[in-house]
């Protein structure tokens, strides 16, 4: 683990002081910036005094790696929470970012989809674990796998809202329509309170006319659900995970970092927290 990093702290935003707000970061399409968004949004929220827990529910474990956790640090993982009955408190670990903890993922999680099939209330395992979380967390961000299987279903059933990273590319709208249908089904069958917190456009290239066209199409279709903040294509954002650190720490002044700080401000505004 790296040393603890001192982030600039705004004293305007305070902890919510009640049950944690649980947000799934989901898109069944891979390569859209889902994990990057989870890590950097969590870091930005922590920087404004929110206590954040990331639940790494992706078998690839990129959120864990991106926050500097080695494989040897992940003795109790999200797999153990879902399958073996370990508590989130047993599994979560501190990170180098103040006020940010994580329940790491490991390769064992790749088998959880199959093992969960035989469980009673298999879609409720994460929800029941989160219900036992100590009251020292304001936000839980769940980094979902790039699929709509049982792991993502557990995340959606457990969550209050879904944040959708959407890459500015040709098939963006087609892909998100499947996710929206899944969210509606989960809302009807398991979680009537589930809502879309917002859609964030990622990997935006201002030199590419297609990016602007996709962004306009998404805004025309979804309206105010789409955040004003757009995450640009940025080399520093791509480099940061190889250093086991969020881009907000790797290079706080780069365009990607500024974008994620703006996104955190929008998220908090929608959540009714002064940022």
SERO-4910 file (N, C-alpha, C, O; in steps of 0.05 Angstrom, whole numbers):
BEGIN
 pado doro    nc1    nc2    nc3   cac1   cac2   cac3    cc1    cc2    cc3    oc1    oc2    oc3
  Unk    A     17    -24      0      0      0      0     17     25      0     39     25     11
  Unk    A      7     46    -13     21     71    -13     15     87     12     -3     80     27
  Unk    A     30    108     17     25    125     40     -2    139     36    -12    143     14
  Unk    A    -13    147     59    -38    162     58    -33    189     44    -13    203     49
  Unk    A    -52    196     27    -49    220     11    -68    241     22    -91    236     29
  Unk    A    -57    265     25    -73    287     36    -86    302     14    -73    316     -2
  Unk    A   -113    299     11   -128    314     -9   -138    340      2   -144    342     25
  Unk    A   -141    360    -16   -153    385     -7   -182    379      2   -196    364    -10
  Unk    A   -190    391     24   -216    385     36   -233    410     37   -226    431     47
  Unk    A   -258    407     26   -278    428     29   -294    422     54   -303    400     58
  Unk    A   -297    442     71   -312    438     96   -342    444     92   -357    442    111
  Unk    A   -350    451     67   -378    458     62   -395    433     63   -418    433     73
  Unk    A   -385    411     51   -401    387     49   -396    369     73   -373    363     79
  Unk    A   -417    361     87   -414    345    110   -426    318    105   -442    314     86
  Unk    A   -420    298    122   -432    272    120   -462    272    121   -473    290    134
  Unk    A   -475    253    109   -504    253    108   -517    247    134   -540    254    139
  Unk    A   -502    233    152   -512    228    179   -535    208    181   -549    208    201
  Unk    A   -540    192    160   -561    172    160   -551    148    144   -528    145    138
  Unk    A   -570    131    137   -563    107    122   -547    115     97   -554    134     84
  Unk    A   -526     99     91   -510    106     67   -527    106     42   -546     90     39
  Unk    A   -520    124     24   -533    124     -2   -517    105    -20   -492    108    -23
  Unk    A   -530     86    -33   -517     65    -48   -522     69    -78   -544     70    -87
  Unk    A   -500     72    -92   -501     78   -121   -485     56   -136   -462     53   -132
  Unk    A   -499     43   -155   -485     24   -172   -475     39   -197   -489     54   -209
  Unk    A   -450     34   -203   -438     45   -228   -438     22   -248   -423      3   -246
  Unk    A   -456     24   -268   -461      1   -284   -464      8   -314   -475     29   -321
  Unk    A   -454    -10   -330   -459    -10   -359   -450    -38   -368   -427    -45   -363
  Unk    A   -467    -52   -382   -459    -79   -390   -438    -80   -411   -426   -101   -417
  Unk    A   -432    -57   -423   -411    -56   -443   -384    -50   -430   -383    -32   -413
  Unk    A   -364    -64   -436   -338    -59   -425   -323    -36   -439   -331    -28   -461
  Unk    A   -303    -25   -426   -287     -5   -438   -299     22   -440   -292     39   -457
  Unk    A   -319     28   -422   -333     54   -424   -324     73   -402   -334     95   -400
  Unk    A   -304     65   -386   -295     82   -364   -309     78   -338   -310     96   -321
  Unk    A   -322     55   -335   -338     49   -311   -321     49   -286   -327     63   -266
  Unk    A   -299     33   -286   -282     32   -262   -267     58   -257   -265     66   -234
  Unk    A   -258     70   -279   -245     96   -276   -263    117   -263   -255    133   -246
  Unk    A   -288    116   -271   -308    134   -260   -313    128   -230   -315    146   -214
  Unk    A   -315    102   -224   -319     94   -196   -297    104   -178   -302    117   -157
  Unk    A   -272     99   -186   -249    107   -170   -247    137   -166   -243    147   -144
  Unk    A   -250    151   -188   -245    180   -187   -269    195   -175   -265    216   -162
  Unk    A   -293    186   -180   -316    198   -167   -314    194   -137   -320    212   -121
  Unk    A   -307    169   -128   -304    164   -100   -283    182    -87   -286    192    -65
  Unk    A   -261    185   -101   -239    202    -91   -248    231    -89   -242    245    -69
  Unk    A   -262    241   -109   -272    268   -108   -293    272    -86   -292    293    -73
  Unk    A   -310    252    -81   -329    254    -59   -314    254    -32   -321    269    -14
  Unk    A   -294    238    -30   -278    237     -5   -264    264      0   -260    272     22
  Unk    A   -256    277    -22   -242    303    -20   -260    325     -9   -251    345      1
  Unk    A   -287    321    -11   -305    341      0   -319    329     25   -343    334     30
  Unk    A   -304    313     40   -312    304     66   -333    283     68   -346    279     88
  Unk    A   -339    270     45   -357    247     46   -342    221     51   -320    217     41
  Unk    A   -353    204     68   -341    179     74   -351    158     55   -375    152     54
  Unk    A   -333    147     39   -341    131     15   -330    103     18   -307     98     25
  Unk    A   -347     83     11   -339     55      8   -343     47    -20   -365     49    -31
  Unk    A   -322     36    -33   -325     23    -59   -328     -7    -55   -313    -19    -40
  Unk    A   -348    -19    -67   -350    -48    -68   -342    -57    -96   -357    -52   -115
  Unk    A   -319    -70    -98   -309    -79   -124   -323   -106   -131   -317   -127   -119
  Unk    A   -343   -104   -149   -359   -128   -156   -351   -138   -184   -366   -155   -195
  Unk    A   -329   -129   -194   -320   -138   -220   -297   -158   -216   -277   -152   -204
  Unk    A   -301   -183   -227   -280   -203   -223   -252   -195   -233   -232   -206   -224
  Unk    A   -251   -175   -251   -225   -166   -261   -210   -151   -239   -185   -149   -239
  Unk    A   -224   -140   -219   -212   -127   -196   -197   -101   -203   -178    -94   -188
  Unk    A   -205    -88   -224   -191    -64   -232   -193    -41   -212   -175    -25   -209
  Unk    A   -216    -39   -199   -219    -17   -179   -199    -22   -156   -188     -3   -146
  Unk    A   -196    -47   -148   -177    -53   -126   -149    -47   -135   -133    -35   -120
  Unk    A   -141    -56   -159   -114    -50   -169   -110    -20   -173    -89    -10   -166
  Unk    A   -130     -6   -182   -128     22   -187   -125     39   -162   -118     62   -163
  Unk    A   -131     27   -139   -127     40   -113   -104     29    -98   -101     33    -74
  Unk    A    -87     14   -112    -61      5   -101    -62    -20    -84    -42    -26    -71
  Unk    A    -84    -35    -85    -85    -60    -70    -72    -83    -85    -80    -89   -107
  Unk    A    -52    -95    -73    -39   -119    -85    -57   -143    -81    -75   -143    -64
  Unk    A    -52   -164    -97    -68   -189    -94    -66   -200    -66    -85   -211    -55
  Unk    A    -42   -197    -54    -38   -208    -27    -53   -192     -6    -56   -201     17
  Unk    A    -63   -168    -13    -79   -152      6   -108   -160      7   -123   -150     23
  Unk    A   -116   -178    -11   -145   -184    -15   -153   -211     -3   -166   -227    -17
  Unk    A   -146   -216     21   -151   -242     33   -181   -247     38   -191   -269     35
  Unk    A   -195   -226     44   -225   -227     46   -235   -208     25   -229   -184     25
  Unk    A   -251   -218      6   -260   -202    -17   -290   -201    -19   -304   -212     -3
  Unk    A   -299   -188    -40   -328   -187    -45   -340   -215    -50   -363   -220    -45
  Unk    A   -323   -233    -61   -331   -261    -64   -339   -273    -36   -360   -286    -34
  Unk    A   -322   -268    -16   -328   -279     10   -353   -267     22   -367   -281     37
  Unk    A   -358   -242     16   -383   -229     26   -407   -242     13   -427   -248     27
  Unk    A   -406   -247    -13   -430   -259    -27   -433   -288    -22   -456   -298    -19
  Unk    A   -411   -303    -20   -413   -332    -20   -408   -345      7   -421   -364     15
  Unk    A   -389   -334     22   -380   -346     47   -392   -334     72   -387   -343     94
  Unk    A   -408   -313     69   -421   -301     92   -404   -281    108   -412   -273    130
  Unk    A   -380   -274     98   -365   -253    112   -379   -226    111   -393   -221     92
  Unk    A   -375   -210    131   -388   -184    131   -371   -164    115   -347   -168    110
  Unk    A   -384   -143    106   -370   -121     92   -349   -109    110   -328   -100    100
  Unk    A   -355   -107    136   -336    -96    154   -310   -112    156   -288   -102    158
  Unk    A   -313   -139    154   -290   -156    154   -274   -153    128   -249   -155    128
  Unk    A   -288   -148    106   -275   -147     80   -263   -120     72   -244   -119     57
  Unk    A   -275    -99     83   -266    -72     73   -239    -65     84   -231    -72    106
  Unk    A   -224    -50     68   -197    -42     74   -193    -12     70   -207      0     53
  Unk    A   -175      0     85   -169     29     79   -154     31     53   -141     12     44
  Unk    A   -154     54     42   -138     61     18   -120     84     26   -121     94     48
  Unk    A   -103     92      7    -86    115     12   -101    142     12    -90    162     19
  Unk    A   -127    140      4   -143    164      3   -159    167     29   -174    149     37
  Unk    A   -155    189     44   -171    193     68   -201    191     63   -211    201     43
  Unk    A   -215    177     81   -244    174     80   -254    156     58   -278    154     53
  Unk    A   -236    141     45   -243    123     24   -234     94     31   -210     90     34
  Unk    A   -253     76     33   -246     48     38   -257     31     15   -273     40     -2
  Unk    A   -248      6     13   -256    -11     -9   -260    -40      1   -244    -50     17
  Unk    A   -280    -53    -10   -282    -82     -8   -271    -93    -35   -283    -89    -56
  Unk    A   -248   -105    -34   -234   -113    -59   -247   -137    -72   -263   -151    -61
  Unk    A   -239   -140    -98   -248   -163   -113   -224   -181   -118   -201   -172   -116
  Unk    A   -229   -206   -123   -208   -225   -130   -218   -244   -152   -241   -243   -160
  Unk    A   -200   -260   -163   -207   -278   -185   -229   -298   -177   -244   -308   -194
  Unk    A   -232   -304   -151   -253   -323   -142   -280   -313   -151   -299   -329   -155
  Unk    A   -283   -286   -153   -309   -275   -159   -320   -284   -186   -344   -283   -191
  Unk    A   -302   -292   -204   -311   -301   -231   -328   -325   -229   -344   -330   -247
  Unk    A   -326   -341   -208   -343   -364   -204   -368   -359   -189   -385   -377   -186
  Unk    A   -371   -335   -178   -394   -329   -161   -421   -330   -176   -441   -338   -165
  Unk    A   -421   -322   -202   -445   -323   -217   -457   -351   -217   -481   -355   -213
  Unk    A   -440   -372   -220   -450   -399   -221   -458   -409   -193   -479   -422   -190
  Unk    A   -442   -402   -173   -448   -410   -146   -474   -398   -135   -489   -410   -120
  Unk    A   -479   -373   -143   -503   -359   -133   -529   -372   -143   -550   -368   -130
  Unk    A   -527   -386   -165   -552   -398   -177   -565   -416   -157   -590   -418   -157
  Unk    A   -550   -430   -140   -561   -449   -121   -570   -436    -95   -580   -450    -77
  Unk    A   -566   -410    -92   -573   -397    -67   -602   -389    -67   -614   -381    -87
  Unk    A   -615   -392    -43   -641   -380    -39   -637   -350    -38   -617   -340    -27
  Unk    A   -655   -334    -49   -653   -305    -48   -626   -296    -60   -612   -279    -49
  Unk    A   -618   -309    -82   -592   -304    -93   -587   -275   -102   -565   -266   -102
  Unk    A   -609   -262   -109   -606   -234   -118   -604   -214    -94   -600   -190    -98
  Unk    A   -608   -225    -69   -609   -207    -46   -583   -208    -29   -582   -195     -8
  Unk    A   -563   -223    -37   -540   -228    -20   -526   -202    -13   -519   -197     10
  Unk    A   -521   -185    -32   -507   -159    -27   -524   -140    -11   -514   -126      7
  Unk    A   -549   -139    -17   -568   -121     -3   -568   -128     27   -567   -110     44
  Unk    A   -569   -154     33   -569   -162     61   -543   -155     75   -543   -148     99
  Unk    A   -521   -158     61   -495   -150     72   -493   -120     77   -483   -112     98
  Unk    A   -502   -105     58   -501    -76     61   -519    -66     84   -514    -45     96
  Unk    A   -540    -81     90   -557    -73    111   -544    -75    139   -554    -64    158
  Unk    A   -521    -89    140   -507    -92    165   -482    -74    167   -466    -77    185
  Unk    A   -479    -56    147   -456    -39    147   -457    -18    169   -478     -6    174
  Unk    A   -435    -14    184   -434      6    205   -441     34    194   -437     40    170
  Unk    A   -451     51    211   -460     77    202   -437     97    201   -439    120    211
  Unk    A   -415     90    189   -393    108    185   -387    112    156   -364    119    148
  Unk    A   -407    108    139   -404    111    110   -427    129    100   -450    124    107
  Unk    A   -421    148     83   -441    165     71   -450    155     43   -473    155     36
  Unk    A   -430    145     28   -436    135      1   -423    108     -4   -400    104      4
  Unk    A   -438     90    -16   -427     65    -25   -428     65    -56   -450     69    -67
  Unk    A   -406     62    -69   -405     60    -98   -398     31   -106   -377     21    -97
  Unk    A   -415     18   -121   -411    -10   -129   -401    -10   -158   -415     -2   -176
  Unk    A   -377    -20   -161   -366    -23   -188   -375    -49   -200   -365    -70   -192
  Unk    A   -394    -48   -218   -406    -72   -229   -389    -84   -252   -374    -70   -265
  Unk    A   -392   -110   -257   -379   -122   -279   -392   -114   -306   -415   -104   -305
  Unk    A   -378   -117   -328   -389   -109   -354   -408   -131   -365   -403   -142   -386
  Unk    A   -429   -136   -350   -449   -156   -359   -474   -151   -342   -474   -135   -323
  Unk    A   -496   -164   -350   -521   -161   -335   -529   -187   -322   -552   -196   -323
  Unk    A   -509   -201   -309   -513   -226   -296   -521   -222   -267   -530   -201   -258
  Unk    A   -516   -243   -251   -525   -243   -223   -509   -223   -205   -520   -213   -186
  Unk    A   -484   -218   -212   -469   -199   -197   -481   -171   -200   -485   -156   -180
  Unk    A   -486   -163   -225   -499   -137   -230   -527   -136   -218   -535   -116   -208
  Unk    A   -542   -158   -220   -568   -159   -208   -567   -154   -178   -583   -139   -167
  Unk    A   -547   -167   -164   -544   -162   -136   -539   -132   -130   -549   -121   -111
  Unk    A   -522   -120   -147   -516    -91   -144   -541    -74   -147   -546    -55   -132
  Unk    A   -557    -80   -168   -581    -64   -173   -602    -67   -152   -616    -48   -144
  Unk    A   -605    -92   -142   -624    -97   -120   -616    -82    -95   -633    -73    -79
  Unk    A   -590    -80    -90   -580    -68    -65   -579    -37    -66   -577    -24    -46
  Unk    A   -581    -26    -90   -575      3    -94   -600     20    -92   -622     12    -97
  Unk    A   -595     45    -85   -615     66    -87   -617     78   -115   -638     86   -124
  Unk    A   -594     78   -129   -593     91   -155   -571     79   -172   -553     65   -162
  Unk    A   -572     84   -198   -552     75   -217   -539     99   -231   -553    117   -240
  Unk    A   -513     99   -232   -498    118   -247   -486    104   -271   -473     84   -269
  Unk    A   -492    114   -295   -485    100   -320   -463    116   -335   -469    137   -346
  Unk    A   -438    105   -336   -418    117   -354   -424    108   -383   -429     85   -388
  Unk    A   -424    127   -401   -431    122   -429   -410    133   -447   -407    157   -449
  Unk    A   -396    115   -461   -375    124   -479   -387    138   -504   -408    130   -514
  Unk    A   -374    159   -513   -383    174   -536   -376    159   -562   -357    167   -575
  Unk    A   -391    139   -568   -386    123   -592   -412    115   -605   -434    120   -594
  Unk    A   -411    104   -629   -434    100   -646   -455     82   -633   -479     88   -635
  Unk    A   -447     60   -619   -467     41   -608   -476     48   -580   -488     32   -566
  Unk    A   -470     72   -571   -476     80   -543   -505     77   -536   -513     65   -516
  Unk    A   -522     89   -552   -551     89   -546   -563     61   -547   -580     54   -531
  Unk    A   -554     45   -566   -564     17   -568   -557      1   -543   -573    -14   -533
  Unk    A   -532      4   -534   -524    -10   -510   -538     -2   -485   -546    -19   -469
  Unk    A   -543     24   -482   -555     34   -457   -585     26   -456   -596     24   -434
  Unk    A   -597     22   -479   -625     14   -479   -629    -13   -465   -650    -17   -451
  Unk    A   -610    -31   -468   -612    -57   -454   -610    -53   -424   -625    -66   -408
  Unk    A   -592    -36   -415   -589    -30   -386   -614    -18   -375   -623    -25   -353
  Unk    A   -625      1   -389   -649     15   -379   -672     -5   -376   -687     -4   -357
  Unk    A   -675    -24   -395   -696    -44   -393   -691    -62   -368   -709    -69   -354
  Unk    A   -665    -69   -363   -659    -85   -340   -665    -70   -314   -677    -81   -296
  Unk    A   -658    -44   -313   -665    -28   -289   -695    -27   -284   -704    -30   -261
  Unk    A   -711    -25   -305   -740    -24   -302   -750    -51   -292   -768    -52   -275
  Unk    A   -738    -73   -301   -747    -99   -292   -740   -104   -262   -756   -114   -247
  Unk    A   -715    -95   -255   -707    -97   -227   -725    -80   -209   -733    -88   -187
  Unk    A   -731    -56   -219   -749    -38   -204   -776    -51   -199   -787    -48   -177
  Unk    A   -787    -64   -219   -813    -76   -217   -813   -101   -200   -832   -105   -184
  Unk    A   -792   -117   -202   -792   -143   -189   -779   -143   -161   -788   -158   -143
  Unk    A   -759   -126   -156   -743   -129   -132   -739   -103   -116   -737   -103    -92
  Unk    A   -737    -80   -130   -728    -56   -117   -743    -32   -128   -733    -17   -146
  Unk    A   -767    -27   -118   -784     -6   -129   -773     23   -126   -782     41   -139
  Unk    A   -752     26   -108   -741     52   -103   -718     58   -123   -707     81   -122
  Unk    A   -709     39   -139   -686     43   -156   -691     64   -177   -712     66   -189
  Unk    A   -671     81   -181   -673    103   -200   -647    107   -214   -626     97   -205
  Unk    A   -647    120   -237   -622    127   -250   -613    154   -239   -626    175   -243
  Unk    A   -590    154   -225   -580    178   -214   -570    197   -236   -574    221   -234
  Unk    A   -559    185   -257   -550    202   -279   -533    186   -299   -524    164   -293
  Unk    A   -530    197   -322   -513    186   -343   -490    205   -348   -494    229   -352
  Unk    A   -466    194   -347   -442    211   -351   -429    203   -377   -422    179   -381
  Unk    A   -424    222   -395   -411    217   -421   -381    216   -416   -369    234   -404
  Unk    A   -369    194   -425   -340    190   -421   -325    188   -447   -337    184   -469
  Unk    A   -299    191   -445   -281    189   -468   -289    207   -491   -288    200   -514
  Unk    A   -296    231   -483   -305    251   -503   -280    264   -516   -262    273   -502
  Unk    A   -280    264   -542   -258    275   -558   -269    299   -573   -284    296   -593
  Unk    A   -262    323   -565   -273    347   -577   -264    351   -606   -276    367   -621
  Unk    A   -243    336   -614   -234    338   -642   -249    320   -660   -246    321   -685
  Unk    A   -266    303   -649   -281    283   -664   -310    290   -666   -324    293   -646
  Unk    A   -320    294   -690   -347    302   -694   -367    281   -683   -389    287   -675
  Unk    A   -358    256   -684   -376    234   -675   -382    237   -645   -404    233   -636
  Unk    A   -362    245   -629   -366    249   -600   -388    270   -595   -405    266   -578
  Unk    A   -387    292   -610   -407    313   -607   -434    303   -615   -454    310   -603
  Unk    A   -435    287   -637   -460    277   -647   -473    258   -627   -497    260   -621
  Unk    A   -457    240   -616   -467    221   -596   -477    236   -571   -498    230   -561
  Unk    A   -461    255   -562   -469    270   -538   -496    284   -543   -513    284   -525
  Unk    A   -499    296   -566   -525    309   -572   -548    290   -573   -570    295   -563
  Unk    A   -543    266   -586   -564    246   -587   -572    236   -560   -596    233   -554
  Unk    A   -553    231   -542   -558    222   -515   -574    243   -500   -593    236   -485
  Unk    A   -566    268   -502   -580    289   -488   -608    293   -499   -627    298   -483
  Unk    A   -611    290   -525   -638    293   -537   -657    271   -526   -680    275   -522
  Unk    A   -645    247   -523   -661    223   -515   -667    223   -485   -690    217   -477
  Unk    A   -647    229   -469   -649    226   -440   -653    252   -425   -660    253   -401
  Unk    A   -649    275   -439   -653    301   -426   -636    306   -402   -612    302   -403
  Unk    A   -648    316   -380   -634    324   -356   -621    301   -341   -606    306   -322
  Unk    A   -628    276   -348   -615    253   -334   -585    254   -340   -569    244   -323
  Unk    A   -577    265   -363   -548    266   -370   -535    289   -355   -545    312   -356
  Unk    A   -513    283   -342   -498    304   -328   -487    324   -348   -481    317   -371
  Unk    A   -485    349   -339   -472    370   -356   -442    363   -359   -430    368   -381
  Unk    A   -430    352   -339   -401    346   -340   -396    324   -360   -411    304   -361
  Unk    A   -375    327   -376   -367    307   -396   -338    300   -389   -321    317   -384
  Unk    A   -332    274   -388   -305    265   -382   -289    263   -408   -297    247   -425
  Unk    A   -268    278   -411   -253    278   -436   -234    254   -439   -226    242   -419
  Unk    A   -227    248   -463   -204    230   -467   -179    245   -457   -174    268   -465
  Unk    A   -164    232   -440   -142    245   -428   -120    225   -421   -125    205   -407
  Unk    A    -96    230   -430    -74    211   -426    -69    206   -396    -64    184   -388
  Unk    A    -71    227   -380    -65    224   -352    -85    206   -338    -78    192   -319
  Unk    A   -110    207   -347   -131    189   -336   -123    160   -343   -127    142   -326
  Unk    A   -113    155   -367   -105    128   -375    -80    118   -360    -78     94   -355
  Unk    A    -62    137   -353    -37    129   -340    -41    123   -311    -27    105   -300
  Unk    A    -59    136   -298    -61    135   -268    -64    107   -257    -51    100   -238
  Unk    A    -82     89   -269    -85     63   -257    -59     46   -256    -56     30   -238
  Unk    A    -41     50   -275    -16     35   -274      1     43   -251     20     28   -244
  Unk    A     -5     65   -239     10     74   -215     -6     68   -189      2     75   -167
  Unk    A    -29     54   -192    -45     47   -169    -56     71   -154    -58     71   -130
  Unk    A    -64     91   -169    -74    115   -157    -95    129   -175    -93    127   -199
  Unk    A   -115    143   -163   -134    157   -179   -120    180   -194   -100    190   -185
  Unk    A   -132    189   -217   -120    211   -232   -121    236   -215   -104    254   -219
  Unk    A   -140    239   -197   -141    263   -180   -117    266   -162   -110    288   -154
  Unk    A   -103    244   -157    -79    244   -141    -55    245   -160    -35    259   -155
  Unk    A    -57    230   -182    -35    228   -201    -29    255   -214     -6    263   -217
  Unk    A    -50    269   -222    -47    296   -234    -73    311   -230    -91    310   -247
  Unk    A    -74    326   -208    -99    339   -201   -107    361   -220   -130    370   -220
  Unk    A    -87    372   -235    -93    395   -252   -100    388   -280   -107    405   -296
  Unk    A    -99    362   -287   -105    354   -315   -135    356   -320   -151    356   -301
  Unk    A   -143    358   -346   -172    360   -352   -189    338   -341   -212    343   -333
  Unk    A   -179    313   -340   -194    291   -330   -200    295   -300   -223    289   -291
  Unk    A   -181    304   -285   -185    309   -256   -206    331   -252   -224    328   -235
  Unk    A   -204    352   -267   -223    374   -264   -251    364   -270   -271    372   -258
  Unk    A   -253    347   -291   -279    336   -299   -292    319   -276   -315    322   -271
  Unk    A   -276    302   -264   -286    286   -242   -294    302   -218   -313    295   -204
  Unk    A   -279    323   -212   -287    341   -190   -314    354   -196   -331    356   -179
  Unk    A   -318    362   -221   -343    374   -230   -366    353   -228   -388    360   -220
  Unk    A   -360    329   -236   -380    308   -234   -389    303   -206   -413    300   -200
  Unk    A   -369    302   -187   -376    298   -159   -394    321   -149   -413    316   -134
  Unk    A   -389    345   -158   -405    368   -150   -434    364   -160   -453    370   -146
  Unk    A   -437    355   -185   -464    350   -196   -478    327   -181   -502    329   -175
  Unk    A   -463    306   -175   -475    284   -160   -486    293   -133   -508    287   -125
  Unk    A   -469    308   -119   -477    318    -92   -501    337    -95   -519    337    -77
  Unk    A   -502    352   -115   -524    371   -119   -550    355   -123   -571    363   -112
  Unk    A   -548    334   -139   -572    318   -143   -580    303   -118   -603    296   -113
  Unk    A   -560    297   -101   -565    284    -76   -575    303    -54   -582    294    -32
  Unk    A   -574    328    -60   -583    348    -40   -563    355    -20   -570    365      2
  Unk    A   -537    350    -26   -515    357     -7   -501    381    -18   -493    381    -42
  Unk    A   -496    402     -2   -482    425    -11   -453    419    -16   -439    409      3
  Unk    A   -443    424    -40   -415    418    -47   -398    444    -49   -374    442    -55
***
